[in-house]
Every structure is written in structure tokens, then in C-alpha cells.
Amino acid sequence: MNNTTILVAYFSRTGENYNVGNIEKGNTHIVADMIAEQTGGDTFEISTVTPYPDNYDECTDIARQEQNENARPELAAFVENMGNYDTIFLGYPIWWSDVPMAVYTFLESYDFSEKTIIPFCTHEGSGLASTESSIAAVCPDSKIMGGLSIRGSVAQKSQDEAQAAVTDWLEQVGFGEQK
């Protein structure tokens, strides 16, 4: 049993998604809820002031433009008590082989020194890409642990499989069942 204070922060998107159609609960949100349930962590959804379009192609065009411009989209809400958390599970979809630019805004909005960041992502073939090293570059004084990648189609359509993957991974990173 781990005695840290846990935050499960995630960026997720509803609407038309690749390989799963129109969804009402985002792929990463589903995985974040599984992690929070098993760890007893609080959840925080990273969201932007300007929502992304529901249309998949329009969203990917904006995501590509933001990445090309190294943009930092404005966030709609902030964690009031970030200092209270020792461990942050950080979730995101893979967009153009990276974290969405809003996740960079989130990471740059707080001091993560001496905190543990444990990434998890949803994707449709790229795994974590190089996001663990990208997070480490933004948060050099944090401990970055080995992340989890789950296909978005598994999160949406095979939740028992996703749950088993989350459970196994949490055991590996030392955060097994803590409710």
C-alpha cells in the first residue's frame, strides 16, 4: 500500500474519434476513471477554453497546427491544490506522435519538482511514442515512471481487457489496489 496523495489528470476528447466512431466519453477518460478507482486518486480533466471540434478531421487539423506553432492552448480550469499531490497519473491521447499541446500547457502551469509523474495514453498504433521523454524534458525535476498505452478502441469496446491492463500496470509501478 502506497501512502501518497494521488491525482489522475487527463486530457480526453469526445465526438468523432479514429477507429471508434462518435463517442460520449473519451478513450483516455475511460482509462483515467479505471486508474482513479483502483488507486483512490482524485481526478482532474484537462480541458481548453476553446473546445476542439467534434469532427475528427477538423480536430486533427487544429492539433497539427497547434503542434507546428508550439501553441499552448488556454486551459478552462486549474488544480487549486496541486501542492497536496505527490503522484500525478497523467493521461492523454497521442496526437501526431506527441501529447496534445494542452497537456504541455498543463505541465508548464505547475511546479512538478520532486513529484512522481506516471504517464498513460490512448492511441491506435503508436504506443506512448516518445511522450515519456517529452514529459521528462518539461519536468526535469520530477520522477517519470514507465507509462501505459492502451488502444482507444480497446478502452471503448473491450473494457474488461483495458481494466486488466490497468490492473497489471498499476501493480508493476507499485500502485496496486488501494481503495
Backbone torsions as a table, in degrees:
resi	resn	phi	psi	omega
1	MET	NA	128.5	-177.6
2	ASN	-97.4	131.1	-176.4
3	ASN	-102.0	43.8	177.5
4	THR	-103.0	161.2	175.0
5	THR	-93.0	125.3	-169.1
6	ILE	-112.4	135.3	170.9
7	LEU	-119.6	132.1	173.1
8	VAL	-106.5	98.8	179.5
9	ALA	-100.5	134.7	-176.2
10	TYR	-148.1	150.5	170.6
11	PHE	-112.1	130.7	-178.1
12	SER	-147.3	161.7	-176.0
13	ARG	-137.3	136.5	174.6
14	THR	-99.6	-172.7	-178.2
15	GLY	90.3	-154.4	-177.9
16	GLU	-76.2	121.7	-179.7
17	ASN	-124.6	149.5	-179.9
18	TYR	-59.7	130.0	172.0
19	ASN	72.0	-1.2	178.9
20	VAL	-130.9	-5.5	179.0
21	GLY	79.4	-156.2	179.8
22	ASN	-80.3	127.0	-175.8
23	ILE	-126.5	147.8	179.7
24	GLU	-96.4	-20.9	176.2
25	LYS	-128.1	124.7	-175.3
26	GLY	-63.4	152.6	179.9
27	ASN	-56.1	-48.8	-177.6
28	THR	-68.0	-34.3	177.0
29	HIS	-60.1	-42.4	179.2
30	ILE	-59.1	-47.6	-179.2
31	VAL	-66.5	-40.1	178.7
32	ALA	-59.0	-42.6	179.1
33	ASP	-63.9	-37.4	177.4
34	MET	-63.2	-44.0	180.0
35	ILE	-64.7	-45.9	-179.5
36	ALA	-61.9	-40.9	179.9
37	GLU	-63.0	-41.8	-176.9
38	GLN	-78.6	-26.6	-177.1
39	THR	-101.0	-14.0	-174.4
40	GLY	76.1	13.8	-178.1
41	GLY	-75.4	157.2	171.9
42	ASP	-78.1	156.1	177.3
43	THR	-115.4	150.3	175.2
44	PHE	-144.5	124.5	177.9
45	GLU	-91.9	122.7	174.4
46	ILE	-78.6	116.3	-179.5
47	SER	-134.8	155.2	-176.7
48	THR	-101.4	153.1	176.6
49	VAL	-59.2	-45.1	177.0
50	THR	-97.2	110.3	-178.1
51	PRO	-65.4	153.0	174.6
52	TYR	-78.5	149.9	-179.5
53	PRO	-62.9	150.4	175.1
54	ASP	-69.2	-31.1	-179.7
55	ASN	-68.0	127.4	-175.1
56	TYR	-60.3	-49.4	-177.0
57	ASP	-63.5	-41.6	178.0
58	GLU	-62.2	-41.2	-179.8
59	CYS	-64.6	-44.9	-178.6
60	THR	-66.5	-33.2	176.3
61	ASP	-63.2	-44.3	179.1
62	ILE	-65.6	-42.5	179.8
63	ALA	-61.0	-41.6	178.8
64	ARG	-64.9	-43.2	179.4
65	GLN	-63.1	-44.7	178.0
66	GLU	-59.6	-42.9	-180.0
67	GLN	-65.0	-44.3	179.3
68	ASN	-60.7	-34.2	-178.9
69	GLU	-90.7	-1.1	-174.7
70	ASN	52.3	41.8	-175.4
71	ALA	-69.0	157.3	173.2
72	ARG	-128.0	88.0	-178.7
73	PRO	-57.5	142.6	-179.5
74	GLU	-70.9	134.9	-179.4
75	LEU	-87.8	148.7	-177.1
76	ALA	-82.8	-22.3	-177.6
77	ALA	-152.0	161.3	-179.0
78	PHE	-132.7	154.6	176.3
79	VAL	-77.6	115.6	-176.1
80	GLU	-68.9	-32.5	-171.0
81	ASN	-121.2	43.3	-176.0
82	MET	-56.3	-32.7	180.0
83	GLY	-60.9	-19.1	-179.3
84	ASN	-79.1	-12.7	-174.2
85	TYR	-101.5	133.9	176.6
86	ASP	-93.4	-34.4	-172.8
87	THR	-127.2	128.9	178.0
88	ILE	-120.6	115.8	168.3
89	PHE	-83.0	122.0	-174.1
90	LEU	-114.4	115.2	-175.6
91	GLY	-113.4	147.1	-177.0
92	TYR	-166.6	154.9	168.0
93	PRO	-81.3	157.3	173.5
94	ILE	-85.3	121.2	177.0
95	TRP	-118.7	117.1	178.6
96	TRP	52.9	45.9	176.0
97	SER	66.0	23.5	-178.7
98	ASP	-149.6	176.0	171.9
99	VAL	-75.6	151.5	173.6
100	PRO	-58.4	148.1	-176.0
101	MET	-61.2	-27.5	176.4
102	ALA	-62.0	-28.9	177.8
103	VAL	-70.3	-35.7	173.7
104	TYR	-63.1	-41.6	176.1
105	THR	-56.3	-45.8	179.6
106	PHE	-60.1	-49.2	-177.5
107	LEU	-63.3	-34.2	-179.0
108	GLU	-83.5	-4.0	-177.3
109	SER	-90.7	-7.5	-175.2
110	TYR	-137.7	163.4	173.1
111	ASP	-95.2	109.5	-179.5
112	PHE	-97.2	13.3	179.1
113	SER	-54.5	133.4	176.5
114	GLU	63.0	16.7	173.0
115	LYS	-101.5	158.9	175.2
116	THR	-100.0	127.2	176.4
117	ILE	-113.5	127.6	-178.4
118	ILE	-122.5	104.0	-175.5
119	PRO	-77.7	150.3	169.5
120	PHE	-146.2	146.3	-176.9
121	CYS	-142.0	161.7	168.1
122	THR	-114.1	149.4	-173.6
123	HIS	-160.9	176.5	173.5
124	GLU	-128.0	35.0	174.1
125	GLY	147.6	-16.3	-174.6
126	SER	-92.7	-6.6	-173.9
127	GLY	59.8	-147.0	179.9
128	LEU	-76.4	-5.8	-173.8
129	ALA	51.1	-133.9	178.4
130	SER	-108.6	27.0	-172.9
131	THR	-68.2	-28.9	178.2
132	GLU	-62.0	-43.5	179.2
133	SER	-72.3	-31.4	176.1
134	SER	-63.8	-42.6	178.5
135	ILE	-65.9	-42.8	178.8
136	ALA	-61.2	-35.0	179.4
137	ALA	-67.6	-35.6	179.7
138	VAL	-79.4	-29.8	-176.1
139	CYS	-123.8	67.3	-172.5
140	PRO	-67.4	-19.3	-179.2
141	ASP	-99.7	16.4	177.9
142	SER	-107.2	157.7	171.5
143	LYS	-92.2	120.5	179.1
144	ILE	-104.1	119.6	-179.5
145	MET	-96.6	166.1	-179.4
146	GLY	-61.4	129.6	-174.2
147	GLY	-88.6	175.0	178.5
148	LEU	-119.3	136.2	172.4
149	SER	-123.4	132.7	178.9
150	ILE	-130.9	133.9	175.8
151	ARG	-61.9	138.0	177.5
152	GLY	-58.9	-36.4	179.1
153	SER	-64.8	-31.9	176.3
154	VAL	-71.4	-43.7	179.2
155	ALA	-58.8	-39.3	-177.9
156	GLN	-80.2	-43.4	-166.1
157	LYS	-109.7	-13.1	-176.9
158	SER	-136.7	62.3	-171.4
159	GLN	-65.5	-26.8	174.9
160	ASP	-64.9	-40.7	177.9
161	GLU	-65.8	-42.9	178.7
162	ALA	-63.7	-43.0	179.8
163	GLN	-61.0	-42.5	178.8
164	ALA	-63.6	-41.0	178.9
165	ALA	-64.1	-42.2	178.5
166	VAL	-62.7	-46.0	-178.8
167	THR	-60.5	-47.4	179.7
168	ASP	-61.5	-44.4	-178.7
169	TRP	-65.1	-43.2	178.7
170	LEU	-60.8	-37.5	175.1
171	GLU	-61.9	-43.9	-178.2
172	GLN	-62.9	-37.9	-177.6
173	VAL	-92.6	7.5	173.3
174	GLY	83.9	22.7	179.9
175	PHE	-127.9	46.8	178.8
176	GLY	-64.0	179.8	-175.1
177	GLU	-36.8	118.5	-176.0
178	GLN	-129.8	0.5	-171.8
179	LYS	-37.1	NA	NA
